């Protein structure tokens, strides 16, 4: 290890192992790390090497059979603690060390994750790619991480799929299966479309002919360019009536549509967005798909999922959407321009996209379960961020408008390992979930029904022995369902975290909820799927008690089913 006068440190490795373990300090300045193996590392990485203390370690994977290596690191003091603690190793221990790691929501083994990318189904596997920083648990060094599942709930981690190159880091996009070898990469090739984020944001291609295990970048990248700063997150699908492929790209505060006959050369068609919906932030991660209405497969409309940051209904990040028609060139919104529609009524549901090539024509969506207001500050270190549970989506109509239905995918029921049904309750009395169930770990599912007797507030509190609590309640006078996480546990890491979120509801005789509680999140689904609310929580110990209460009215609890859940 040679600390030079120009501020560089040169590390020479004569006999490389599989990994060089790097000590990380999250508040340290980023250092530029250059590896003299351009085939594997064509560009340097930005890594927060430990100067004063070590928060955790990350593995720098060294090229196989590369011979001696030289690694050059800029701008880290020769007195920094990282130099003594770096170590060569054949292994890296990624076993969980975090109390807030979810049991049944997908999270990376280590490092940072944000947007889901490239969701695609092929040969019995659901592929989940995602925005990934393998060199720290804060945003940076965007790669595509990769995992696969046969059932949408149990995931296998795979190596990084796509890494940065001279065109830039690897931002969001999607994958398609080229069943007819249209692009010439091979029949059933998996083709990834992604944003190369360099001096400009341009759209690039990588393809795989081995079920997504390895990708080759197209030698004529980029394939779509524009002279605007925010031009990203391509989403590609086949539009059968015209026999063309369509690409939707987020462009500032609109989306642009392109078409192609060969998946390689793209022609601009139209744009949508000016004057429509919420424009409180940049539009990102579009997805355009056709969905059945009111359960009728013969009646369909087009839905444009469109994520926005900031500008969400509860500030920060959120997923808005538009419904209407698409003719292969233009999207026409059926709603008045000022209409805003939200896919999820919590603070922690963003970058939603759906699986391409899903079996039986299913429309399955998943989101990044966080908010850019505090995503880098949530109280975990080994990893940051998780995904929502997968959701099956469709449409319903109300008062001449079309809205999304969100339902948990049926596969989630396979996680249930115990069930307990209770039929008799006393309002304003606490029940200990630990005593009701046998193997409660704090991650569970609830199904509850309320029968309304009169106007007022009816709800439930999940809480623990520390006094940390989350209120879930219907305010019938205001016609809304609310979740209050202001006293949920750790909240002080951001002034934007404590919040009460709410969704509109209609007055009815019976209200049902399906509630997914995990180590750091609560997702509430209306029984009919007409609203869903996703919020992170960080309790010091699990919520193991429940209390039903009313204010200004009376109600009855129809039933409560508690399911303890297995880990994936």
C-alpha positions as CSV (number, residue, x, y, z in Angstrom):
1,X,0.0,0.0,0.0
2,X,1.6,3.2,-1.2
3,X,0.3,6.6,0.0
4,X,1.6,9.1,-2.5
5,X,2.2,12.9,-2.1
6,X,-0.6,13.7,-4.7
7,X,-3.2,12.2,-2.3
8,X,-3.6,8.9,-4.1
9,X,-3.1,5.6,-2.5
10,X,-2.0,2.7,-4.7
11,X,-2.7,-0.9,-3.6
12,X,-0.9,-3.7,-5.5
13,X,-2.3,-7.2,-5.2
14,X,0.0,-9.9,-6.5
15,X,-2.3,-12.8,-5.7
16,X,-6.0,-11.7,-5.8
17,X,-8.6,-13.6,-3.9
18,X,-12.3,-13.4,-4.7
19,X,-12.9,-10.2,-2.6
20,X,-11.2,-7.2,-1.2
21,X,-13.3,-6.3,1.9
22,X,-13.7,-2.5,2.2
23,X,-14.5,-0.8,5.5
24,X,-17.3,1.8,5.0
25,X,-18.2,5.0,6.9
26,X,-21.5,6.4,5.7
27,X,-20.7,10.0,6.6
28,X,-17.3,10.0,4.9
29,X,-16.7,11.8,1.6
30,X,-16.8,9.6,-1.5
31,X,-13.4,8.4,-2.7
32,X,-12.8,7.5,-6.4
33,X,-11.7,3.9,-6.7
34,X,-10.0,2.8,-9.9
35,X,-9.3,-0.9,-10.7
36,X,-6.8,-1.6,-13.5
37,X,-9.0,-4.2,-15.2
38,X,-11.0,-2.3,-17.8
39,X,-12.9,-5.3,-19.0
40,X,-14.6,-5.7,-15.6
41,X,-14.3,-2.2,-14.2
42,X,-14.3,0.2,-17.2
43,X,-15.1,3.2,-14.9
44,X,-14.2,4.1,-11.3
45,X,-16.6,3.6,-8.4
46,X,-17.4,6.2,-5.7
47,X,-17.0,4.5,-2.3
48,X,-17.3,6.0,1.2
49,X,-14.2,4.5,2.8
50,X,-13.9,4.6,6.6
51,X,-11.9,7.6,7.9
52,X,-12.8,7.8,11.6
53,X,-15.0,4.7,12.2
54,X,-16.2,1.6,10.5
55,X,-20.0,1.2,10.1
56,X,-19.9,-2.0,8.0
57,X,-18.0,-3.8,5.2
58,X,-18.7,-4.3,1.6
59,X,-17.0,-6.7,-0.8
60,X,-15.2,-5.5,-3.9
61,X,-15.3,-8.5,-6.2
62,X,-11.9,-8.9,-7.9
63,X,-11.7,-10.2,-11.5
64,X,-11.2,-13.9,-11.9
65,X,-7.8,-15.1,-13.2
66,X,-6.7,-11.5,-13.7
67,X,-3.2,-11.9,-12.3
68,X,-1.7,-9.0,-10.3
69,X,-4.0,-6.0,-9.8
70,X,-3.4,-2.4,-9.1
71,X,-6.1,-0.4,-7.3
72,X,-5.8,3.4,-7.1
73,X,-7.8,5.4,-4.5
74,X,-8.1,9.2,-4.5
75,X,-8.6,11.6,-1.6
76,X,-8.5,9.4,1.5
77,X,-6.1,10.4,4.3
78,X,-3.2,8.1,4.9
79,X,-4.3,8.1,8.6
80,X,-7.8,6.8,7.8
81,X,-8.9,3.7,9.7
82,X,-9.8,1.9,6.4
83,X,-6.2,1.1,5.5
84,X,-5.5,-1.2,8.4
85,X,-8.8,-3.0,8.1
86,X,-9.0,-3.8,4.4
87,X,-8.5,-7.5,3.8
88,X,-8.4,-10.0,1.0
89,X,-10.9,-12.8,1.4
90,X,-12.5,-15.7,-0.4
91,X,-15.8,-15.2,1.3
92,X,-18.1,-12.4,2.5
93,X,-20.6,-12.9,5.3
94,X,-23.9,-11.4,4.2
95,X,-26.0,-13.1,6.9
96,X,-28.5,-10.8,8.4
97,X,-27.4,-8.4,11.2
98,X,-30.4,-6.1,11.1
99,X,-33.5,-6.1,13.4
100,X,-35.5,-4.2,10.8
101,X,-34.8,-6.5,7.8
102,X,-38.2,-7.7,6.6
103,X,-39.1,-11.3,6.8
104,X,-41.2,-11.6,3.7
105,X,-40.6,-8.4,1.6
106,X,-37.7,-8.6,-0.8
107,X,-34.5,-6.7,0.3
108,X,-30.9,-6.8,-0.9
109,X,-28.5,-9.0,1.0
110,X,-26.4,-5.9,1.5
111,X,-26.1,-2.4,0.0
112,X,-28.6,0.1,-1.3
113,X,-31.7,-0.6,-3.4
114,X,-34.2,1.7,-4.9
115,X,-36.4,1.3,-8.1
116,X,-37.5,-2.2,-9.3
117,X,-36.2,-2.6,-12.8
118,X,-36.6,-5.1,-15.7
119,X,-39.4,-7.1,-14.2
120,X,-39.9,-10.1,-16.6
121,X,-41.1,-13.7,-16.5
122,X,-39.3,-16.4,-18.4
123,X,-39.3,-20.2,-18.2
124,X,-41.0,-20.5,-14.7
125,X,-39.0,-17.7,-13.1
126,X,-40.0,-14.1,-12.1
127,X,-37.0,-11.9,-12.6
128,X,-36.6,-8.9,-10.3
129,X,-33.8,-6.4,-11.2
130,X,-33.4,-3.3,-9.2
131,X,-31.3,-0.1,-8.7
132,X,-28.4,-1.2,-6.6
133,X,-25.3,0.1,-5.0
134,X,-23.1,-2.8,-4.0
135,X,-20.5,-0.5,-2.4
136,X,-22.6,1.1,0.4
137,X,-26.1,1.5,1.8
138,X,-26.7,4.9,0.4
139,X,-27.6,5.9,-3.1
140,X,-24.8,5.8,-5.7
141,X,-22.9,3.6,-8.3
142,X,-26.1,2.5,-9.9
143,X,-26.0,-1.1,-11.1
144,X,-28.9,-3.5,-11.8
145,X,-29.1,-6.0,-9.0
146,X,-30.8,-9.3,-9.7
147,X,-33.0,-11.9,-8.0
148,X,-35.4,-14.6,-9.2
149,X,-38.4,-16.4,-7.8
150,X,-40.7,-19.1,-8.8
151,X,-43.6,-17.8,-6.7
152,X,-43.2,-14.0,-6.3
153,X,-42.5,-14.4,-2.5
154,X,-39.4,-16.5,-2.1
155,X,-36.4,-15.0,-3.8
156,X,-32.9,-16.1,-4.7
157,X,-30.1,-13.5,-4.9
158,X,-28.1,-13.6,-8.1
159,X,-24.9,-11.6,-9.1
160,X,-25.1,-8.1,-10.4
161,X,-26.7,-8.1,-13.9
162,X,-25.6,-4.8,-15.5
163,X,-22.8,-2.6,-14.3
164,X,-21.7,1.0,-15.2
165,X,-19.6,1.7,-18.2
166,X,-18.3,4.7,-20.2
167,X,-21.8,5.8,-21.1
168,X,-22.7,6.2,-17.4
169,X,-24.2,4.4,-14.4
170,X,-27.2,2.1,-15.0
171,X,-30.5,3.8,-14.2
172,X,-34.0,2.3,-14.4
173,X,-35.7,0.5,-17.3
174,X,-37.5,-2.8,-18.2
175,X,-37.0,-6.1,-19.9
176,X,-38.9,-7.9,-22.7
177,X,-38.7,-11.4,-24.1
178,X,-37.9,-11.3,-27.9
179,X,-39.9,-14.4,-28.8
180,X,-39.4,-14.0,-32.6
181,X,-35.7,-12.9,-32.6
182,X,-36.8,-9.5,-33.9
183,X,-33.6,-7.8,-32.7
184,X,-31.3,-10.6,-33.9
185,X,-29.9,-11.5,-30.5
186,X,-31.5,-14.9,-30.5
187,X,-35.0,-16.4,-30.1
188,X,-36.4,-15.7,-26.6
189,X,-33.5,-13.4,-25.8
190,X,-34.1,-11.3,-22.7
191,X,-33.6,-7.7,-23.7
192,X,-33.0,-5.0,-21.1
193,X,-33.7,-1.4,-21.9
194,X,-32.1,1.0,-19.4
195,X,-30.9,4.6,-19.0
196,X,-27.2,5.2,-19.2
197,X,-26.7,8.2,-16.8
198,X,-23.6,10.0,-17.9
199,X,-23.1,13.5,-19.1
200,X,-26.6,13.0,-20.6
201,X,-29.3,10.5,-19.9
202,X,-29.6,8.2,-22.9
203,X,-31.3,4.8,-23.5
204,X,-29.2,1.7,-23.9
205,X,-29.7,-2.1,-24.5
206,X,-28.2,-5.2,-23.0
207,X,-29.3,-8.7,-23.8
208,X,-29.1,-12.2,-22.3
209,X,-29.5,-15.6,-24.0
210,X,-29.0,-17.6,-20.8
211,X,-32.2,-16.8,-18.8
212,X,-30.8,-13.5,-17.5
213,X,-27.7,-15.0,-15.8
214,X,-25.3,-12.9,-18.0
215,X,-25.9,-9.8,-20.2
216,X,-24.0,-8.5,-23.2
217,X,-24.3,-4.7,-23.9
218,X,-25.3,-3.8,-27.5
219,X,-22.3,-2.4,-29.3
220,X,-24.2,0.5,-30.8
221,X,-25.5,2.0,-27.6
222,X,-27.2,4.4,-27.0
223,X,-30.3,3.7,-29.1
224,X,-32.4,6.7,-28.1
225,X,-31.1,10.2,-27.2
226,X,-32.5,13.6,-26.4
227,X,-31.1,17.0,-25.5
228,X,-32.9,17.3,-22.2
229,X,-31.5,16.7,-18.7
230,X,-34.2,14.3,-17.3
231,X,-34.8,11.6,-20.0
232,X,-34.9,8.2,-18.5
233,X,-36.6,4.9,-17.4
234,X,-37.6,3.3,-20.7
235,X,-40.5,0.9,-20.7
236,X,-41.0,-1.3,-23.8
237,X,-44.0,-3.4,-24.8
238,X,-45.5,-4.9,-28.0
239,X,-48.6,-3.2,-29.5
240,X,-50.2,-5.9,-31.6
241,X,-52.7,-3.8,-33.7
242,X,-49.8,-2.0,-35.4
243,X,-47.2,-4.8,-35.1
244,X,-44.7,-2.4,-33.5
245,X,-42.9,-2.2,-30.2
246,X,-43.6,0.9,-28.1
247,X,-41.1,2.6,-25.8
248,X,-42.4,5.0,-23.1
249,X,-39.7,7.3,-21.6
250,X,-40.1,9.9,-18.8
251,X,-39.0,13.2,-20.1
252,X,-39.0,16.0,-17.5
253,X,-42.7,16.4,-16.6
254,X,-44.1,14.5,-19.5
255,X,-43.7,11.1,-21.1
256,X,-42.7,10.5,-24.7
257,X,-43.7,7.5,-26.9
258,X,-41.4,5.9,-29.5
259,X,-42.0,3.0,-31.9
260,X,-39.8,0.4,-33.5
261,X,-40.1,-2.6,-35.8
262,X,-36.8,-4.1,-34.9
263,X,-36.3,-3.2,-31.2
264,X,-33.1,-1.3,-32.1
265,X,-34.1,1.8,-34.1
266,X,-36.7,4.0,-32.5
267,X,-38.9,6.8,-34.0
268,X,-40.6,9.5,-31.9
269,X,-44.4,9.3,-32.0
270,X,-46.0,11.7,-29.4
271,X,-45.9,13.0,-25.9
272,X,-48.4,13.2,-23.0
273,X,-48.5,15.1,-19.8
274,X,-48.7,18.8,-20.2
275,X,-51.4,20.1,-18.0
276,X,-52.5,16.7,-16.7
277,X,-52.2,15.3,-13.2
278,X,-49.7,16.4,-10.6
279,X,-46.6,18.3,-11.7
280,X,-45.0,18.9,-8.2
281,X,-41.8,17.1,-9.3
282,X,-40.0,15.2,-12.0
283,X,-41.9,12.3,-13.6
284,X,-40.2,8.9,-13.5
285,X,-40.6,5.2,-14.2
286,X,-43.6,5.1,-16.6
287,X,-45.4,1.9,-17.4
288,X,-48.3,1.6,-19.9
289,X,-50.6,-1.4,-19.9
290,X,-54.1,-2.5,-20.7
291,X,-56.3,-3.8,-17.9
292,X,-59.8,-5.3,-17.5
293,X,-62.5,-3.1,-16.1
294,X,-65.0,-4.4,-13.5
295,X,-63.7,-7.9,-13.9
296,X,-64.7,-8.1,-17.6
297,X,-61.9,-9.3,-19.8
298,X,-63.7,-8.0,-22.8
299,X,-63.8,-4.5,-21.4
300,X,-60.4,-2.9,-21.1
301,X,-58.8,0.4,-20.7
302,X,-55.2,1.6,-20.8
303,X,-53.4,2.7,-17.6
304,X,-50.3,4.9,-17.5
305,X,-48.5,4.4,-14.2
306,X,-46.3,7.4,-13.6
307,X,-44.1,8.0,-10.6
308,X,-43.4,11.5,-9.3
309,X,-40.9,13.0,-6.9
310,X,-41.5,15.2,-5.1
311,X,-45.2,16.1,-5.4
312,X,-46.7,13.0,-3.8
313,X,-50.0,13.4,-2.0
314,X,-48.3,13.2,1.4
315,X,-45.1,15.0,0.1
316,X,-42.1,13.4,-1.4
317,X,-42.4,10.3,-3.7
318,X,-45.6,8.7,-4.9
319,X,-47.2,6.8,-7.8
320,X,-49.9,8.6,-9.8
321,X,-51.7,7.1,-12.7
322,X,-53.9,8.0,-15.7
323,X,-56.6,6.0,-17.4
324,X,-57.7,6.3,-21.0
325,X,-56.9,5.0,-24.5
326,X,-53.8,4.3,-26.5
327,X,-53.8,3.8,-30.3
328,X,-50.1,2.8,-30.8
329,X,-49.1,6.5,-31.2
330,X,-50.8,8.6,-28.6
331,X,-52.2,8.2,-25.1
332,X,-55.5,10.0,-24.5
333,X,-56.5,10.5,-20.9
334,X,-60.2,10.1,-20.1
335,X,-60.1,12.4,-17.1
336,X,-60.1,16.2,-16.8
337,X,-56.6,17.6,-16.8
338,X,-56.7,18.6,-13.1
339,X,-57.7,15.1,-11.9
340,X,-55.1,13.4,-9.7
341,X,-55.2,9.6,-9.1
342,X,-52.9,7.9,-6.7
343,X,-52.1,4.2,-6.7
344,X,-51.1,4.0,-3.0
345,X,-52.2,6.3,-0.2
346,X,-49.1,5.9,2.0
347,X,-45.8,7.7,2.0
348,X,-43.7,4.6,1.0
349,X,-44.7,3.3,-2.4
350,X,-42.7,4.5,-5.4
351,X,-41.3,3.5,-8.8
352,X,-44.1,1.1,-9.4
353,X,-43.8,-1.1,-12.5
354,X,-45.3,-4.4,-13.7
355,X,-43.9,-7.7,-14.9
356,X,-43.5,-8.2,-18.6
357,X,-44.5,-11.5,-20.2
358,X,-46.4,-12.6,-17.0
359,X,-48.2,-15.9,-17.3
360,X,-51.9,-16.0,-18.0
361,X,-51.8,-12.3,-18.9
362,X,-51.5,-11.3,-15.2
363,X,-50.8,-7.7,-14.4
364,X,-48.5,-7.9,-11.3
365,X,-47.0,-4.7,-9.9
366,X,-44.3,-4.1,-7.3
367,X,-42.8,-0.9,-5.9
368,X,-39.9,0.5,-4.0
369,X,-41.0,0.8,-0.4
370,X,-39.5,4.1,0.7
371,X,-39.6,7.8,0.0
372,X,-36.8,10.1,-1.3
373,X,-37.4,12.5,1.6
374,X,-35.6,10.1,4.0
375,X,-34.6,6.9,2.1
376,X,-30.9,7.5,2.8
377,X,-31.5,8.1,6.5
378,X,-33.7,5.1,7.6
379,X,-32.2,3.3,10.6
380,X,-30.5,0.4,8.9
381,X,-26.8,-0.1,7.9
382,X,-26.2,-3.5,6.4
383,X,-28.9,-2.7,3.7
384,X,-31.4,0.0,2.9
385,X,-34.8,-0.5,1.3
386,X,-37.3,-3.2,0.5
387,X,-40.0,-3.8,-2.0
388,X,-43.7,-3.8,-1.4
389,X,-45.5,-7.1,-1.6
390,X,-46.5,-7.9,-5.2
391,X,-49.9,-6.8,-6.2
392,X,-52.4,-7.9,-8.9
393,X,-54.0,-4.8,-10.5
394,X,-57.2,-4.2,-12.4
395,X,-59.8,-1.5,-12.8
396,X,-63.2,-0.5,-11.5
397,X,-65.5,2.4,-12.4
398,X,-67.1,5.0,-10.1
399,X,-69.0,8.1,-11.1
400,X,-67.8,8.0,-14.7
401,X,-64.1,7.6,-13.7
402,X,-61.9,4.5,-13.8
403,X,-59.7,3.6,-10.8
404,X,-57.1,1.0,-9.9
405,X,-57.8,-2.1,-7.8
406,X,-54.8,-3.4,-5.9
407,X,-55.0,-6.9,-4.4
408,X,-52.1,-8.9,-2.8
409,X,-51.1,-11.7,-5.2
410,X,-52.6,-15.1,-4.1
411,X,-49.1,-16.6,-3.8
412,X,-48.7,-14.6,-0.5
413,X,-51.0,-17.0,1.2
414,X,-48.3,-19.7,0.9
415,X,-46.4,-17.9,3.6
416,X,-49.1,-18.6,6.2
417,X,-47.9,-21.1,8.8
418,X,-50.5,-20.6,11.6
419,X,-54.0,-19.2,11.6
420,X,-56.1,-18.0,14.6
421,X,-59.6,-16.8,14.2
422,X,-61.4,-14.8,16.9
423,X,-65.0,-13.9,16.7
424,X,-65.8,-12.1,20.0
425,X,-64.2,-8.8,21.0
426,X,-64.6,-6.1,23.5
427,X,-64.0,-2.5,22.3
428,X,-61.3,-0.6,24.2
429,X,-59.7,-3.9,25.5
430,X,-56.2,-5.0,24.6
431,X,-55.4,-8.4,23.2
432,X,-51.9,-9.9,23.3
433,X,-51.0,-11.3,19.9
434,X,-48.2,-13.4,21.5
435,X,-50.8,-15.2,23.6
436,X,-53.2,-15.7,20.7
437,X,-50.5,-17.1,18.4
438,X,-47.8,-19.7,19.1
439,X,-44.9,-18.4,16.9
440,X,-45.4,-14.7,16.5
441,X,-42.2,-12.9,15.5
442,X,-43.8,-9.5,14.8
443,X,-44.3,-10.2,11.2
444,X,-47.8,-11.3,10.5
445,X,-51.0,-10.8,8.5
446,X,-54.4,-9.7,9.8
447,X,-57.8,-9.9,8.2
448,X,-60.4,-7.9,10.0
449,X,-64.0,-6.8,9.4
450,X,-65.9,-3.9,11.0
451,X,-69.7,-3.5,10.9
452,X,-70.6,0.1,11.2
453,X,-73.3,1.1,13.7
454,X,-73.2,4.9,13.6
455,X,-70.9,7.7,12.4
456,X,-67.7,8.4,14.2
457,X,-64.2,6.8,14.4
458,X,-63.7,3.1,14.5
459,X,-60.3,1.5,14.4
460,X,-57.5,-0.4,15.9
461,X,-54.1,0.2,17.5
462,X,-51.1,-2.0,17.0
463,X,-48.6,-1.4,19.9
464,X,-45.9,-2.9,22.0
465,X,-44.7,-2.8,25.6
466,X,-42.5,0.3,24.8
467,X,-45.6,2.3,24.1
468,X,-44.8,2.5,20.4
469,X,-48.0,2.3,18.3
470,X,-49.6,2.7,14.9
471,X,-53.3,3.7,14.7
472,X,-55.4,2.3,11.8
473,X,-58.9,3.8,11.7
474,X,-61.9,4.8,9.7
475,X,-63.1,8.4,10.2
476,X,-66.6,8.0,8.9
477,X,-67.5,11.6,9.3
478,X,-64.6,12.5,7.0
479,X,-65.1,9.4,4.8
480,X,-61.5,8.3,5.0
481,X,-59.3,5.6,6.3
482,X,-56.2,6.7,8.2
483,X,-52.9,5.4,9.4
484,X,-51.0,7.3,12.1
485,X,-47.3,6.4,12.5
486,X,-46.3,9.5,14.5
487,X,-45.7,7.3,17.6
488,X,-44.6,4.2,15.7
489,X,-41.0,3.9,17.1
490,X,-37.9,5.4,15.6
491,X,-39.0,8.6,13.8
492,X,-36.4,11.2,14.7
493,X,-34.0,10.4,11.8
494,X,-36.1,12.7,9.6
495,X,-38.7,15.5,10.3
496,X,-40.6,14.2,7.2
497,X,-41.1,10.7,8.6
498,X,-43.8,11.2,11.3
499,X,-47.1,11.3,9.4
500,X,-50.8,10.6,9.2
501,X,-51.8,9.3,5.8
502,X,-55.4,8.8,4.6
503,X,-57.4,7.3,1.7
504,X,-61.0,8.2,0.7
505,X,-63.7,5.6,1.5
506,X,-67.4,5.3,0.8
507,X,-69.9,4.7,3.6
508,X,-71.0,1.1,3.7
509,X,-72.3,-1.5,6.1
510,X,-69.1,-3.6,6.4
511,X,-65.5,-2.6,6.1
512,X,-62.8,-5.2,5.6
513,X,-59.0,-4.9,5.7
514,X,-56.1,-7.2,4.9
515,X,-53.0,-5.9,6.8
516,X,-49.5,-7.1,6.2
517,X,-47.1,-6.3,9.2
518,X,-43.4,-6.9,8.7
519,X,-40.3,-5.8,10.7
520,X,-40.3,-2.4,9.1
521,X,-43.6,-1.9,7.3
522,X,-47.4,-2.0,7.3
523,X,-49.4,-2.4,4.2
524,X,-53.2,-2.1,4.5
525,X,-55.4,-3.3,1.6
526,X,-59.1,-2.6,1.5
527,X,-61.0,-5.9,1.2
528,X,-62.2,-4.9,-2.3
529,X,-58.8,-3.6,-3.3
530,X,-60.1,0.0,-3.8
531,X,-57.4,1.5,-1.8
532,X,-54.0,0.4,-0.4
533,X,-51.8,2.2,2.0
534,X,-48.0,1.5,2.5
535,X,-45.9,3.0,5.3
536,X,-42.6,2.2,6.8
537,X,-42.3,1.8,10.6
538,X,-39.3,1.2,12.9
539,X,-40.5,-0.1,16.3
540,X,-38.0,-0.9,19.0
541,X,-39.7,-4.2,19.5
542,X,-42.5,-5.9,17.5
543,X,-46.1,-4.8,17.7
544,X,-47.5,-7.7,19.7
545,X,-50.7,-6.2,21.0
546,X,-53.9,-5.0,19.5
547,X,-56.7,-2.8,20.8
548,X,-60.0,-1.9,19.1
549,X,-61.6,1.5,19.8
550,X,-64.3,3.8,18.8
551,X,-64.9,7.6,19.2
552,X,-68.2,9.3,18.7
553,X,-70.0,6.3,17.5
554,X,-70.5,2.5,17.8
555,X,-69.4,-0.4,15.7
556,X,-69.0,-4.1,15.8
557,X,-66.0,-6.3,15.0
558,X,-67.2,-9.0,12.7
559,X,-64.0,-11.1,12.8
560,X,-60.3,-11.1,13.1
561,X,-58.0,-13.7,11.6
562,X,-54.3,-13.6,12.5
563,X,-51.7,-15.4,10.4
564,X,-48.1,-15.9,11.4
565,X,-46.0,-15.9,8.3
566,X,-42.9,-17.8,7.2
567,X,-39.8,-16.1,6.0
568,X,-38.8,-16.4,2.3
